[in-house]
Amino acid sequence: MFEVGQKIVYGEHGVCTVDKVAPLDMSGVPKTRLYYHLSPLVGSGTFFAPVDSEAYMRPVMDRREAEALIDAIPGIEPAICSDSRFNHVDAFYKELFRAHSCEALVSIVKGLSTRMAERKTKSSRAEATMKRAKEMLHGELAVALDMDIAEVEPYIRSRIGLPE
């Protein structure tokens, strides 16, 4: 069980803080079932996840794991969908998000960056997918490295030798 104050990765919502572990105060919801009350690092609102849920939840990686991931970025293959049909492209990226791994998020960002650089116009769908992947990835790295989320991308670029 996660503890109040702990930062966790919650499904495809990214990093959340456990604000409370308590029953929900809603009619029709059993008072005996405990829920995590979660606030997202990026965005607003509150998520409620049953403690005994099968929803994907894990602790945020530690500093050592974050540094190792950053060092591995140059070797992570970009995820590029060879099919141009919208529903197939969406399914391709949804499957990568469902992997719940930072490597998959890096792969998405690298693949979409490559695709967007090759084209003269940018797809709002591709931009939204990349933004979501970056928010999830940078959010977890920010917590693991104890830095502001805005500092993550410059830190990655500096560490792996990419120009700003």
C-alpha positions as protocol buffer text, in pm:
chain_id: "A"
residue {
  index: 1
  type: MET
  ca { x: 0 y: 0 z: 0 }
}
residue {
  index: 2
  type: PHE
  ca { x: 124 y: 349 z: -84 }
}
residue {
  index: 3
  type: GLU
  ca { x: 155 y: 610 z: 187 }
}
residue {
  index: 4
  type: VAL
  ca { x: 21 y: 964 z: 214 }
}
residue {
  index: 5
  type: GLY
  ca { x: 270 y: 1204 z: 55 }
}
residue {
  index: 6
  type: GLN
  ca { x: 424 y: 938 z: -168 }
}
residue {
  index: 7
  type: LYS
  ca { x: 465 y: 1011 z: -538 }
}
residue {
  index: 8
  type: ILE
  ca { x: 349 y: 730 z: -764 }
}
residue {
  index: 9
  type: VAL
  ca { x: 287 y: 667 z: -1132 }
}
residue {
  index: 10
  type: TYR
  ca { x: -84 y: 612 z: -1181 }
}
residue {
  index: 11
  type: GLY
  ca { x: -177 y: 443 z: -1507 }
}
residue {
  index: 12
  type: GLU
  ca { x: -159 y: 673 z: -1803 }
}
residue {
  index: 13
  type: HIS
  ca { x: -207 y: 981 z: -1583 }
}
residue {
  index: 14
  type: GLY
  ca { x: 160 y: 1008 z: -1490 }
}
residue {
  index: 15
  type: VAL
  ca { x: 298 y: 1108 z: -1154 }
}
residue {
  index: 16
  type: CYS
  ca { x: 49 y: 1172 z: -877 }
}
residue {
  index: 17
  type: THR
  ca { x: 84 y: 1247 z: -508 }
}
residue {
  index: 18
  type: VAL
  ca { x: -110 y: 1029 z: -263 }
}
residue {
  index: 19
  type: ASP
  ca { x: -304 y: 1293 z: -69 }
}
residue {
  index: 20
  type: LYS
  ca { x: -515 y: 1060 z: 138 }
}
residue {
  index: 21
  type: VAL
  ca { x: -605 y: 694 z: 180 }
}
residue {
  index: 22
  type: ALA
  ca { x: -968 y: 681 z: 288 }
}
residue {
  index: 23
  type: PRO
  ca { x: -1316 y: 575 z: 183 }
}
residue {
  index: 24
  type: LEU
  ca { x: -1497 y: 798 z: -65 }
}
residue {
  index: 25
  type: ASP
  ca { x: -1754 y: 1033 z: 78 }
}
residue {
  index: 26
  type: MET
  ca { x: -2014 y: 964 z: -191 }
}
residue {
  index: 27
  type: SER
  ca { x: -2354 y: 811 z: -174 }
}
residue {
  index: 28
  type: GLY
  ca { x: -2372 y: 458 z: -306 }
}
residue {
  index: 29
  type: VAL
  ca { x: -2003 y: 390 z: -241 }
}
residue {
  index: 30
  type: PRO
  ca { x: -1930 y: 142 z: 41 }
}
residue {
  index: 31
  type: LYS
  ca { x: -1761 y: 313 z: 336 }
}
residue {
  index: 32
  type: THR
  ca { x: -1550 y: 0 z: 392 }
}
residue {
  index: 33
  type: ARG
  ca { x: -1353 y: 28 z: 67 }
}
residue {
  index: 34
  type: LEU
  ca { x: -1036 y: 238 z: 80 }
}
residue {
  index: 35
  type: TYR
  ca { x: -932 y: 466 z: -204 }
}
residue {
  index: 36
  type: TYR
  ca { x: -617 y: 654 z: -291 }
}
residue {
  index: 37
  type: HIS
  ca { x: -696 y: 1022 z: -335 }
}
residue {
  index: 38
  type: LEU
  ca { x: -440 y: 1130 z: -594 }
}
residue {
  index: 39
  type: SER
  ca { x: -343 y: 1471 z: -730 }
}
residue {
  index: 40
  type: PRO
  ca { x: -155 y: 1479 z: -1058 }
}
residue {
  index: 41
  type: LEU
  ca { x: 183 y: 1649 z: -1085 }
}
residue {
  index: 42
  type: VAL
  ca { x: 79 y: 1789 z: -1424 }
}
residue {
  index: 43
  type: GLY
  ca { x: -273 y: 1919 z: -1457 }
}
residue {
  index: 44
  type: SER
  ca { x: -539 y: 1956 z: -1193 }
}
residue {
  index: 45
  type: GLY
  ca { x: -813 y: 1764 z: -1024 }
}
residue {
  index: 46
  type: THR
  ca { x: -818 y: 1453 z: -811 }
}
residue {
  index: 47
  type: PHE
  ca { x: -820 y: 1087 z: -909 }
}
residue {
  index: 48
  type: PHE
  ca { x: -972 y: 821 z: -689 }
}
residue {
  index: 49
  type: ALA
  ca { x: -831 y: 471 z: -719 }
}
residue {
  index: 50
  type: PRO
  ca { x: -939 y: 181 z: -501 }
}
residue {
  index: 51
  type: VAL
  ca { x: -648 y: 53 z: -294 }
}
residue {
  index: 52
  type: ASP
  ca { x: -732 y: -300 z: -409 }
}
residue {
  index: 53
  type: SER
  ca { x: -767 y: -193 z: -772 }
}
residue {
  index: 54
  type: GLU
  ca { x: -588 y: -365 z: -1057 }
}
residue {
  index: 55
  type: ALA
  ca { x: -517 y: -21 z: -1209 }
}
residue {
  index: 56
  type: TYR
  ca { x: -150 y: 27 z: -1287 }
}
residue {
  index: 57
  type: MET
  ca { x: 28 y: 201 z: -1000 }
}
residue {
  index: 58
  type: ARG
  ca { x: 395 y: 195 z: -905 }
}
residue {
  index: 59
  type: PRO
  ca { x: 642 y: 405 z: -709 }
}
residue {
  index: 60
  type: VAL
  ca { x: 833 y: 670 z: -903 }
}
residue {
  index: 61
  type: MET
  ca { x: 1179 y: 554 z: -1008 }
}
residue {
  index: 62
  type: ASP
  ca { x: 1474 y: 654 z: -793 }
}
residue {
  index: 63
  type: ARG
  ca { x: 1764 y: 883 z: -891 }
}
residue {
  index: 64
  type: ARG
  ca { x: 1989 y: 594 z: -999 }
}
residue {
  index: 65
  type: GLU
  ca { x: 1719 y: 455 z: -1229 }
}
residue {
  index: 66
  type: ALA
  ca { x: 1651 y: 803 z: -1370 }
}
residue {
  index: 67
  type: GLU
  ca { x: 2019 y: 864 z: -1449 }
}
residue {
  index: 68
  type: ALA
  ca { x: 2046 y: 519 z: -1611 }
}
residue {
  index: 69
  type: LEU
  ca { x: 1738 y: 589 z: -1824 }
}
residue {
  index: 70
  type: ILE
  ca { x: 1878 y: 922 z: -1941 }
}
residue {
  index: 71
  type: ASP
  ca { x: 2211 y: 758 z: -2028 }
}
residue {
  index: 72
  type: ALA
  ca { x: 2021 y: 496 z: -2230 }
}
residue {
  index: 73
  type: ILE
  ca { x: 1818 y: 748 z: -2433 }
}
residue {
  index: 74
  type: PRO
  ca { x: 2054 y: 757 z: -2735 }
}
residue {
  index: 75
  type: GLY
  ca { x: 2012 y: 380 z: -2777 }
}
residue {
  index: 76
  type: ILE
  ca { x: 1632 y: 372 z: -2749 }
}
residue {
  index: 77
  type: GLU
  ca { x: 1472 y: 321 z: -3088 }
}
residue {
  index: 78
  type: PRO
  ca { x: 1213 y: 578 z: -3199 }
}
residue {
  index: 79
  type: ALA
  ca { x: 856 y: 451 z: -3224 }
}
residue {
  index: 80
  type: ILE
  ca { x: 735 y: 519 z: -3576 }
}
residue {
  index: 81
  type: CYS
  ca { x: 400 y: 391 z: -3697 }
}
residue {
  index: 82
  type: SER
  ca { x: 427 y: 286 z: -4060 }
}
residue {
  index: 83
  type: ASP
  ca { x: 50 y: 302 z: -4108 }
}
residue {
  index: 84
  type: SER
  ca { x: -98 y: 645 z: -4182 }
}
residue {
  index: 85
  type: ARG
  ca { x: -463 y: 565 z: -4098 }
}
residue {
  index: 86
  type: PHE
  ca { x: -567 y: 767 z: -3793 }
}
residue {
  index: 87
  type: ASN
  ca { x: -724 y: 479 z: -3602 }
}
residue {
  index: 88
  type: HIS
  ca { x: -413 y: 263 z: -3655 }
}
residue {
  index: 89
  type: VAL
  ca { x: -178 y: 543 z: -3549 }
}
residue {
  index: 90
  type: ASP
  ca { x: -390 y: 604 z: -3238 }
}
residue {
  index: 91
  type: ALA
  ca { x: -390 y: 233 z: -3152 }
}
residue {
  index: 92
  type: PHE
  ca { x: -10 y: 220 z: -3203 }
}
residue {
  index: 93
  type: TYR
  ca { x: 54 y: 502 z: -2953 }
}
residue {
  index: 94
  type: LYS
  ca { x: -212 y: 383 z: -2707 }
}
residue {
  index: 95
  type: GLU
  ca { x: -36 y: 48 z: -2690 }
}
residue {
  index: 96
  type: LEU
  ca { x: 295 y: 220 z: -2613 }
}
residue {
  index: 97
  type: PHE
  ca { x: 133 y: 428 z: -2337 }
}
residue {
  index: 98
  type: ARG
  ca { x: -14 y: 107 z: -2192 }
}
residue {
  index: 99
  type: ALA
  ca { x: 339 y: -31 z: -2152 }
}
residue {
  index: 100
  type: HIS
  ca { x: 373 y: 210 z: -1856 }
}
residue {
  index: 101
  type: SER
  ca { x: 746 y: 237 z: -1915 }
}
residue {
  index: 102
  type: CYS
  ca { x: 968 y: 539 z: -1946 }
}
residue {
  index: 103
  type: GLU
  ca { x: 1150 y: 367 z: -2231 }
}
residue {
  index: 104
  type: ALA
  ca { x: 822 y: 357 z: -2425 }
}
residue {
  index: 105
  type: LEU
  ca { x: 768 y: 728 z: -2355 }
}
residue {
  index: 106
  type: VAL
  ca { x: 1119 y: 808 z: -2481 }
}
residue {
  index: 107
  type: SER
  ca { x: 1045 y: 601 z: -2790 }
}
residue {
  index: 108
  type: ILE
  ca { x: 725 y: 796 z: -2855 }
}
residue {
  index: 109
  type: VAL
  ca { x: 900 y: 1133 z: -2816 }
}
residue {
  index: 110
  type: LYS
  ca { x: 1190 y: 1031 z: -3040 }
}
residue {
  index: 111
  type: GLY
  ca { x: 960 y: 888 z: -3306 }
}
residue {
  index: 112
  type: LEU
  ca { x: 725 y: 1184 z: -3314 }
}
residue {
  index: 113
  type: SER
  ca { x: 1013 y: 1434 z: -3310 }
}
residue {
  index: 114
  type: THR
  ca { x: 1159 y: 1261 z: -3614 }
}
residue {
  index: 115
  type: ARG
  ca { x: 826 y: 1248 z: -3797 }
}
residue {
  index: 116
  type: MET
  ca { x: 743 y: 1610 z: -3722 }
}
residue {
  index: 117
  type: ALA
  ca { x: 1088 y: 1729 z: -3832 }
}
residue {
  index: 118
  type: GLU
  ca { x: 1047 y: 1548 z: -4166 }
}
residue {
  index: 119
  type: ARG
  ca { x: 716 y: 1714 z: -4246 }
}
residue {
  index: 120
  type: LYS
  ca { x: 648 y: 2075 z: -4330 }
}
residue {
  index: 121
  type: THR
  ca { x: 316 y: 2078 z: -4142 }
}
residue {
  index: 122
  type: LYS
  ca { x: 255 y: 1954 z: -3792 }
}
residue {
  index: 123
  type: SER
  ca { x: -33 y: 1737 z: -3685 }
}
residue {
  index: 124
  type: SER
  ca { x: -219 y: 1861 z: -3378 }
}
residue {
  index: 125
  type: ARG
  ca { x: -278 y: 1496 z: -3286 }
}
residue {
  index: 126
  type: ALA
  ca { x: 97 y: 1421 z: -3302 }
}
residue {
  index: 127
  type: GLU
  ca { x: 176 y: 1734 z: -3101 }
}
residue {
  index: 128
  type: ALA
  ca { x: -78 y: 1636 z: -2833 }
}
residue {
  index: 129
  type: THR
  ca { x: 60 y: 1281 z: -2814 }
}
residue {
  index: 130
  type: MET
  ca { x: 416 y: 1409 z: -2783 }
}
residue {
  index: 131
  type: LYS
  ca { x: 314 y: 1664 z: -2518 }
}
residue {
  index: 132
  type: ARG
  ca { x: 146 y: 1391 z: -2315 }
}
residue {
  index: 133
  type: ALA
  ca { x: 448 y: 1158 z: -2343 }
}
residue {
  index: 134
  type: LYS
  ca { x: 686 y: 1439 z: -2242 }
}
residue {
  index: 135
  type: GLU
  ca { x: 470 y: 1541 z: -1947 }
}
residue {
  index: 136
  type: MET
  ca { x: 460 y: 1184 z: -1818 }
}
residue {
  index: 137
  type: LEU
  ca { x: 832 y: 1124 z: -1875 }
}
residue {
  index: 138
  type: HIS
  ca { x: 955 y: 1460 z: -1751 }
}
residue {
  index: 139
  type: GLY
  ca { x: 721 y: 1446 z: -1452 }
}
residue {
  index: 140
  type: GLU
  ca { x: 868 y: 1120 z: -1331 }
}
residue {
  index: 141
  type: LEU
  ca { x: 1225 y: 1229 z: -1401 }
}
residue {
  index: 142
  type: ALA
  ca { x: 1164 y: 1560 z: -1219 }
}
residue {
  index: 143
  type: VAL
  ca { x: 1052 y: 1378 z: -906 }
}
residue {
  index: 144
  type: ALA
  ca { x: 1333 y: 1119 z: -925 }
}
residue {
  index: 145
  type: LEU
  ca { x: 1601 y: 1385 z: -982 }
}
residue {
  index: 146
  type: ASP
  ca { x: 1447 y: 1634 z: -737 }
}
residue {
  index: 147
  type: MET
  ca { x: 1421 y: 1915 z: -990 }
}
residue {
  index: 148
  type: ASP
  ca { x: 1154 y: 2131 z: -1144 }
}
residue {
  index: 149
  type: ILE
  ca { x: 983 y: 1974 z: -1444 }
}
residue {
  index: 150
  type: ALA
  ca { x: 1098 y: 2266 z: -1664 }
}
residue {
  index: 151
  type: GLU
  ca { x: 1461 y: 2176 z: -1588 }
}
residue {
  index: 152
  type: VAL
  ca { x: 1432 y: 1816 z: -1707 }
}
residue {
  index: 153
  type: GLU
  ca { x: 1464 y: 1859 z: -2083 }
}
residue {
  index: 154
  type: PRO
  ca { x: 1771 y: 2088 z: -2065 }
}
residue {
  index: 155
  type: TYR
  ca { x: 1925 y: 1844 z: -1814 }
}
residue {
  index: 156
  type: ILE
  ca { x: 1867 y: 1548 z: -2048 }
}
residue {
  index: 157
  type: ARG
  ca { x: 2011 y: 1739 z: -2344 }
}
residue {
  index: 158
  type: SER
  ca { x: 2318 y: 1838 z: -2144 }
}
residue {
  index: 159
  type: ARG
  ca { x: 2376 y: 1491 z: -2002 }
}
residue {
  index: 160
  type: ILE
  ca { x: 2357 y: 1309 z: -2337 }
}
residue {
  index: 161
  type: GLY
  ca { x: 2535 y: 1583 z: -2531 }
}
residue {
  index: 162
  type: LEU
  ca { x: 2255 y: 1728 z: -2742 }
}
residue {
  index: 163
  type: PRO
  ca { x: 2247 y: 2098 z: -2833 }
}
residue {
  index: 164
  type: GLU
  ca { x: 1996 y: 2311 z: -2641 }
}
